[in-house]
């Protein structure tokens, strides 16, 4: 597919079987494409700033400019419904491996945990500073029992998923921390990226050999 001057495509997500992807933006474009770039379906007027393709390979979760996450079924029967409604802008969101829970970074509010099945707000995590910057959070640790997020106060925050107060505040960056990512193989290792131009790795002083050489 081409990116025309009329488009403003700002996010994308692959289906989990790798055969299709969705892409969209805040001007109202929302497309389902195959890996050759052929557009197979569209939703008109959907202004999105975050996407997640569910494991059924037909349902897409999309955060939009109306402070919602909506579910879109592209294959027949086609349909859409609101799953989450917030009062402020959803800057980013991430979904855990069971697809039951979602982390939402909310403008002026911070980090919220939602149950997507029951469609309810479970927890508001305390401590993180979230204004209007795009900041990403993540599930991680053993059994995805922990949550981490960047913050505009230059710190990385870590919580237990069942506690609102942070377990740790990691200090070292000198500007906003935009993104964090938990190592999927070694659950004690976390990476963070910041506006200070650095990526930092956080974990124990001695990382086991299998964490850096997992192919053997």
N, C-alpha and C positions, 0 to 999 in steps of 0.2 A: 504494500500500500504506500501511497505518497503522503507526505506531510505538506498540505497546501497552505498558502498564506491565511486562508480562512480558518484553518484548524488551530487549536491550541492543546495538543495532546501532551498531558503532563504525568500520566501514570499508566501502568500496564501490569498484567498478571497472566501467567501461563496456566492452562489447565494442567492438572496433575498427571495426565497421561502424555503431556508434551505435544499434543497434536493441534491445539488451538490456543489462542490468547485473546484477551480483551484489552482494549485501550480506550482512554477517554480524557476529557479535560473540562475546564470550567466554562467553556463557550457552548456546551450542549452536545458535543460529539461523544458517542458511546458505541463502539464497534466490536463485533465478534469476528475474528479473522482466523484463517489457517496459517500454517508456517510459511506458505508461499506468499503471504500478504493479501490474499483474496478476501474481501469482506463478505461474510455470509449472513450477517444480521446486524441490525442497528436498533437503538432506542433513541427516539427523537427528544431533544430538549432536556436530556439528563445531564446535569452539570456535576461532574464527579472530581474528587481530589484524592481518592484512594480506592483500590480494588483488591479483591481476594477471590480466587477461583476455588470452589469447594471440591472435595474429593469425589463427588458424584460426576464431575466433569460436565455438568450442565447448569449448575447454579452459581451465580456470581453475587458476592456482597460488594456494595458500592457505597462509600461515604460521599454525600453530596453537599451542595451549598445551602441546603435547608436544615443543616445540623442533624441529619439522619444517616443511618445505615439502612439501605433497602436491599432486599433479596430479589434477584432477577433470574427467572428460569428462561433460558434461551430456546431450548428445544420444546416441542409440543408435549403437554399443553403449556403454552407460553403464559407467563404471569409475573407479577411483582407485588411485593408487600413490604411494609415498614417493619423493621426488626428493632431498631434503636431510635429513640428521639432524645436529643440533648437540647439544652437551652443556648449553648454557645457553639462556635465552629469546631468541627472535628478536624484537627490538623492532620493526624495520621491514625491508623489503627492496625493491630496485628491480632491474629487468631491462633489459639493453641492447637496442639496436634489432634486433640479430640474434636475440634471445631465446636466445642460447647461454650468456650469463654473467649472474650475479646478484650484487649487493652486499647483504650482510646486516650490519645493526648488531646486535651480540650483547651482551646484558647481561653486564657484568663482563669482557668479552673484547675488545670493540672491533669493528673492521671486517674482515669476511671476504669473499673473492671465491670464488665457486663456479662450476664448469662444470656447467651443468644437463644437458647431453647425456651427458657421461661420469660425472656424479653424483659429483664429487670436489672436495675443497677445493683450490683453486689457490694461494691466498696469504692471509696474515694481514698486513694493513697496520699499521705501527707508528706510535706517537705519540699517536693519538687517545685521549681519556678517555671511556669509556662505562660508566656505572653502570646505573641503572634508569630514566633519563629516555628519552623517545621522541625519537630523533634520526634524521634522514633523510640519506642519502647519495645521490650521483648519478654517473652516467657523463657525460662531456662532453669538450669540446675537439675538436680536429681528429680526425676518424675515431674519436671516443670513446676516445681513447688515454689519457685522464686520468680520475682519480677524485677527488671532493671529498666532504668530510663535515663536519658540525658536530661540536662536542665540548663536554664539560662543563667544560673548562678555559678556556672563553670564546673559543676560537680556531676558525678555519676551516683545515682541512688539505687539501692537494692532493698527490696522488701520480701518478707515471706508472704505468699499469696493470701494467707488468712489474717494478716496483720496490716493495719493502716499505717502504723509508724515505721519508718525505715530501720532496717537492721544495720545499714552501713551507708556512709557518705564518703565516696572516694575522691580525694583531692589531688590535683596535679595539673589539670588543664587550666589555661589562663583566659579562655573565652568560652562562649556557649558550647555545650556538648550537644551535638545534633543527633547522634546515632549510637546505639549500643547493639552488640551482637554476641550471643552466648555460643561458645564452641559446642557443636552438637555431639562430639565424641567425648570430650573431656569437660565435664560439667562445672569444674572449678575455674575455668578460664573464660574471661570476658574481654571483648575488645570495645573500645570507644573511639569515636571520631569527633573532632572539635573544629570550630572556626579558627582556632589558633594554628591550624595547619598540621596537626599531629594526630596520629593514631596511637593509642596506648593499650597495652595488654595488662590485664589485672588478674592476679592469681597467686598461688603459693610460690615461694622463692625457687623451689626445685620442682620443675615440671617433669613428670615421668616420661620416659623415652617413648612410650606408645602414644602420647599426646602429640608429639611432633613427627612421628614416623608410623602412622596408623596403617600404612599400606603393607607393612610386614606382618 
